[in-house]
Amino acid sequence: MAGYAWAIVWLPVYGTVCHVDKVFGSTIDPDGYRVYLLDRGCDIDAAIRQIVEATPNLSVDPSRIVAIQHGTLRADSADEFLAADLLQTKLRRFPDADSGNGCTPDGYCTIPDSSADDPIRNAPHAYSAYVRSQFLYALDDGADYVTSLLRMGVVVQVVMALCYAAAMLAVVKCVVNFMDARFRRR
């Protein structure tokens, strides 16, 4: 649920920061929105290039990997297949998701804790890993859902804009009431 909420709440911010002219437009790409939600910037192509360039042991042209991701080229070498596969994984995670958990920059992971047999000690780690994976799954699905709503037409876009405006007014009203109550006590 938190992933869906994250995707819904950040749409106006994404539109304002990345696409000022089309905040609720139908041309917002789900991959571009997902990249923004995962803190990788506004441009999917730049995020792809950054991931490919930051991955050692791959001798591929980042421009070819961008074209492979968009479906205009096919992978020719084993490194391109590996880069495309690694890219699919990394584009659906936060940039720092692999740091400190036994994963190498190549994307290969090991179990970080040697006490994997002790379920009591590993319960918090296992639960946080589960919550993180469910959040990312819901975020991925939420980005697809929100952008698909925007593609339904002008009527849906206007309804979404009105819903966001109503939510913003409700938040402002709550803040004003809180501040008013806070200053009356003094």
Beta strands, then each sheet from edge to edge (+ up, - down):
end
